[in-house]
Amino acid sequence: MKHRHTTLIIFLLLAIFTISCSQGKKSDPPSFSVDLDNMADAIQYSQFVKSLDYIELNTNDSCIISGVKNIFLDDDTLIMLDEKKAGILIFTSEGKLINQINHYGNSPEELIKIMGFTIDPILNHIYALDIMSQKINTYNYKEEFIESKKTTLYIRDFAVLKDEIFLFILPFYSENTPYGIWITDNNNNFIKIIKCDIPK
């Protein structure tokens, strides 16, 4: 099969808002109002964005992007999660594919279904949540496996804080799972819980 490039345009909105000094105070935050009752008029980027740029992602036949689920930009590295089986893709800031984490299987370093991921830009670590295996796998930007930690929590999203403390956000509802936002250490021990009422 002939090698071809898949082009994906990602709009990175570099929104620099200008504050009007004619009437308001200097400390007043910039604002942009949208009339949701009258959506016949198109909303133009130029109304609230000063500049717009894009990155052309150069992939190949073994790395077909079906859709972007999560994306992080860390200095000169762009990291994204594909909606299907391409996994976590690591690009340079120029759009060159340098690594791909899509090791699927049942071994500790492999994943079954990536629900979400986050990064630690200080350690250059990538944390992938495998919802099927109930674990969080850690890799570096070079795609190298570091460790796997079990988790019993069903969540929608998460972040890693200082010293690999995890912030978990909005779990799937379950009788045995808290609903809300909470912080744990990397051994699943709760540090803080902000409980919310379970939605009907």
Salt bridges, closest charged atoms under 4 A:
ASP61 OD1 - ARG4 NE 3.56
GLU143 OE2 - HIS103 NE2 3.37
